[in-house]
């Protein structure tokens, strides 16, 4: 996972990246972003960069993503954009 940092004030606003899915050999894309920064395309941009890294640099054949129950629908919309 990489930190997402606001360039204006160098504040950490979230994280995004790849990690192993618990108890499986699967690599998962994950991201979390401070609610104040939702709707700006930041999660989509970071997720796309993480996927590019996973496929191009790590030569992964598959990357999965899941949605935790109860999260706002915007999270699903971000996944659809990726």
Buried (B, 14 or more C-beta within 10 A) or exposed (E): EBEBEBEEEEEEBBBBBBEEBEEEEBBBBBBEBEEEBBEEEBBBBBBBEBBEBBEEEEEBEEBEBEEEEEEEEEBEEBBEEB
